[in-house]
């Protein structure tokens, strides 16, 4: 498989390669120089600590309700009337 570098320095990975490696839109890749060539690896390296725990917290109430309990109720938005411009 081969590809050509564009004027912007971009390349297109062949579809068969993307499918085999599970590379979809937005998948991070890492480039490593190896013996006169480049190795492309799936993933950008370490996983961010927040990503490791995302979705694991089970809450008894919705977040907005918990925040209202901690901060107090949010003020009710008031509707501003537009003043007419005099000509």
Backbone as JSON, one array per atom type, in Angstrom:
{
  "sequence": "XXXXXXXXXXXXXXXXXXXXXXXXXXXXXXXXXXXXXXXXXXXXXXXXXXXXXXXXXXXXXXXXXXXXXXXXXXXXXXXXXXXXXXX",
  "N": [[0.84, -1.18, 0.0], [0.42, 2.26, -0.69], [0.81, 5.85, -0.45], [0.54, 9.36, -1.24], [2.22, 12.34, -0.3], [0.57, 15.35, 0.33], [0.49, 18.86, -0.74], [0.12, 20.18, 1.61], [1.31, 18.59, 3.44], [-0.1, 16.36, 4.13], [-1.32, 12.97, 4.32], [-3.14, 10.19, 2.95], [-4.46, 7.48, 4.54], [-4.7, 4.21, 3.35], [-7.92, 2.68, 2.83], [-8.23, -0.06, 3.5], [-6.19, -0.44, 5.36], [-6.94, 1.38, 7.37], [-9.35, 0.18, 8.2], [-8.46, -2.35, 9.11], [-6.87, -1.61, 11.29], [-8.69, -0.3, 12.83], [-9.07, 2.45, 12.67], [-10.83, 5.28, 12.89], [-12.68, 8.29, 12.09], [-11.28, 10.99, 13.78], [-9.64, 9.44, 15.39], [-6.73, 9.29, 17.29], [-3.3, 9.29, 16.3], [0.12, 8.24, 16.56], [3.38, 9.16, 15.62], [6.46, 7.62, 14.99], [9.92, 7.82, 14.52], [11.81, 5.45, 12.86], [14.59, 3.77, 12.06], [15.2, 5.15, 9.49], [12.65, 5.29, 8.52], [9.08, 5.68, 9.13], [6.99, 4.87, 11.82], [3.64, 4.31, 12.36], [1.41, 4.58, 14.96], [-1.58, 3.53, 16.56], [-3.45, 5.6, 18.68], [-2.59, 8.23, 20.91], [-0.6, 7.92, 22.71], [-0.21, 7.98, 26.18], [-3.21, 7.62, 28.15], [-5.45, 10.17, 29.03], [-5.92, 11.11, 32.42], [-8.56, 11.83, 33.21], [-10.1, 10.71, 31.2], [-9.84, 8.05, 31.86], [-11.55, 7.64, 34.0], [-13.97, 8.58, 33.17], [-17.48, 8.52, 33.05], [-17.82, 6.66, 35.07], [-18.77, 7.48, 37.52], [-21.54, 7.25, 39.56], [-24.42, 8.95, 40.09], [-26.86, 10.01, 42.5], [-28.67, 11.94, 41.95], [-29.57, 14.33, 39.36], [-26.93, 16.32, 37.9], [-27.37, 19.15, 37.8], [-29.24, 19.48, 39.85], [-27.75, 18.69, 42.1], [-25.79, 20.69, 42.07], [-27.38, 22.95, 42.55], [-28.12, 22.41, 45.18], [-25.64, 22.7, 46.44], [-24.8, 25.31, 45.78], [-27.02, 26.86, 46.05], [-30.29, 27.86, 44.85], [-30.56, 28.7, 41.39], [-30.76, 32.04, 40.06], [-33.83, 33.27, 38.72], [-34.08, 33.93, 35.33], [-34.52, 37.23, 34.14], [-36.66, 38.96, 31.93], [-35.62, 41.2, 29.64], [-36.82, 44.27, 28.52], [-36.77, 45.69, 25.35], [-35.58, 48.87, 24.67], [-36.93, 51.43, 22.71], [-35.35, 53.04, 20.06], [-34.97, 56.46, 19.67], [-35.47, 58.55, 16.91]],
  "CA": [[0.0, 0.0, 0.0], [1.19, 3.5, -0.69], [0.08, 7.1, -0.49], [1.38, 10.48, -1.63], [2.13, 13.49, 0.59], [-0.01, 16.52, -0.35], [1.23, 20.12, -0.56], [-0.05, 20.58, 3.0], [1.98, 17.61, 4.27], [-1.06, 15.36, 4.55], [-1.38, 11.71, 3.58], [-4.37, 9.42, 3.13], [-4.2, 6.07, 4.84], [-5.6, 3.37, 2.56], [-9.1, 2.22, 3.56], [-8.0, -1.4, 4.05], [-5.34, -0.27, 6.53], [-7.77, 2.01, 8.41], [-10.29, -0.82, 8.71], [-7.73, -3.39, 9.85], [-6.39, -1.04, 12.54], [-9.79, 0.33, 13.55], [-8.86, 3.89, 12.69], [-11.99, 6.03, 12.42], [-12.57, 9.75, 12.16], [-10.94, 11.5, 15.11], [-8.71, 8.57, 16.11], [-5.39, 9.86, 17.39], [-2.19, 8.42, 15.92], [1.43, 8.71, 16.99], [4.41, 8.87, 14.62], [7.78, 7.37, 15.56], [10.98, 7.61, 13.53], [12.43, 4.15, 13.05], [15.54, 3.32, 11.05], [15.0, 5.75, 8.17], [11.22, 5.25, 8.16], [8.16, 6.16, 10.14], [6.04, 3.91, 12.33], [2.4, 4.98, 12.78], [0.74, 3.78, 15.99], [-2.9, 3.97, 16.98], [-3.44, 6.2, 20.01], [-1.63, 9.32, 21.05], [0.28, 7.67, 23.86], [-0.93, 7.73, 27.42], [-4.6, 8.04, 28.25], [-5.64, 11.25, 29.99], [-6.52, 10.56, 33.65], [-10.0, 12.05, 33.23], [-10.69, 9.72, 30.3], [-9.83, 6.75, 32.52], [-12.67, 7.53, 34.94], [-15.19, 9.16, 32.59], [-18.66, 7.66, 33.01], [-17.85, 5.67, 36.17], [-19.43, 8.05, 38.69], [-22.99, 7.06, 39.58], [-25.01, 9.99, 40.93], [-28.22, 9.76, 42.93], [-29.5, 13.01, 41.4], [-28.94, 15.02, 38.22], [-25.86, 17.26, 38.25], [-27.94, 20.48, 38.06], [-29.88, 19.44, 41.16], [-26.67, 18.67, 43.09], [-25.18, 22.02, 42.1], [-28.33, 23.85, 43.22], [-28.01, 22.14, 46.61], [-24.37, 23.23, 46.94], [-24.68, 26.75, 45.54], [-28.3, 27.54, 46.22], [-31.0, 27.88, 43.57], [-30.14, 29.7, 40.4], [-31.74, 33.11, 39.89], [-34.71, 33.15, 37.56], [-33.71, 34.99, 34.37], [-35.53, 38.25, 33.89], [-36.77, 39.32, 30.52], [-35.37, 42.63, 29.43], [-37.58, 44.86, 27.42], [-35.91, 46.5, 24.49], [-36.02, 50.25, 24.55], [-36.97, 51.88, 21.32], [-34.42, 54.13, 19.75], [-35.62, 57.64, 19.09], [-34.75, 59.07, 15.74]],
  "C": [[0.88, 1.23, 0.0], [0.26, 4.69, -0.77], [1.06, 8.2, -0.87], [1.15, 11.65, -0.67], [1.6, 14.67, -0.21], [0.84, 17.76, -0.1], [1.12, 20.63, 0.87], [0.62, 19.59, 3.96], [1.05, 16.51, 4.76], [-0.94, 14.1, 3.71], [-2.74, 11.07, 3.83], [-3.97, 7.99, 3.41], [-5.17, 5.23, 4.03], [-6.72, 2.79, 3.43], [-8.89, 0.85, 4.21], [-7.17, -1.32, 5.33], [-6.14, 0.35, 7.68], [-8.73, 1.0, 9.03], [-9.59, -1.86, 9.57], [-7.28, -2.88, 11.22], [-7.49, -0.39, 13.38], [-9.62, 1.83, 13.69], [-10.06, 4.6, 12.06], [-11.72, 7.51, 12.5], [-12.29, 10.16, 13.6], [-10.01, 10.62, 15.91], [-7.32, 9.2, 16.11], [-4.36, 8.82, 16.96], [-0.89, 9.07, 16.37], [2.44, 8.28, 15.95], [5.74, 8.7, 15.33], [8.78, 7.15, 14.42], [11.68, 6.31, 13.85], [13.31, 3.82, 11.86], [15.29, 3.86, 9.64], [13.56, 5.73, 7.69], [10.38, 5.79, 9.3], [7.21, 5.04, 10.52], [4.83, 4.7, 12.81], [1.7, 4.06, 13.77], [-0.62, 4.39, 16.32], [-2.79, 4.49, 18.4], [-2.33, 7.22, 20.12], [-0.7, 9.12, 22.22], [-0.57, 7.37, 25.07], [-2.36, 8.24, 27.37], [-4.7, 9.11, 29.31], [-6.34, 10.69, 31.23], [-8.04, 10.73, 33.72], [-10.71, 11.03, 32.34], [-10.75, 8.34, 30.94], [-11.03, 6.56, 33.44], [-13.98, 8.07, 34.39], [-16.31, 8.13, 32.56], [-18.77, 6.66, 34.15], [-18.62, 6.17, 37.38], [-20.93, 7.88, 38.56], [-23.58, 8.05, 40.57], [-26.45, 9.64, 41.27], [-29.2, 10.77, 42.34], [-28.82, 13.61, 40.17], [-27.94, 16.07, 38.7], [-26.42, 18.64, 38.59], [-28.57, 20.55, 39.45], [-28.83, 19.45, 42.28], [-26.0, 20.04, 43.21], [-26.08, 23.03, 42.78], [-28.27, 23.66, 44.73], [-26.74, 22.75, 47.2], [-24.31, 24.75, 46.87], [-25.93, 27.54, 45.89], [-28.97, 27.61, 44.85], [-30.49, 28.98, 42.66], [-31.2, 30.79, 40.28], [-32.56, 32.89, 38.63], [-34.35, 34.27, 36.59], [-34.86, 35.95, 34.16], [-35.51, 38.62, 32.43], [-36.6, 40.82, 30.39], [-36.23, 43.14, 28.29], [-36.63, 45.75, 26.62], [-36.46, 47.92, 24.43], [-35.96, 50.67, 23.09], [-36.03, 53.05, 21.15], [-35.19, 55.27, 19.14], [-34.79, 58.14, 17.94], [-34.75, 60.56, 15.71]]
}
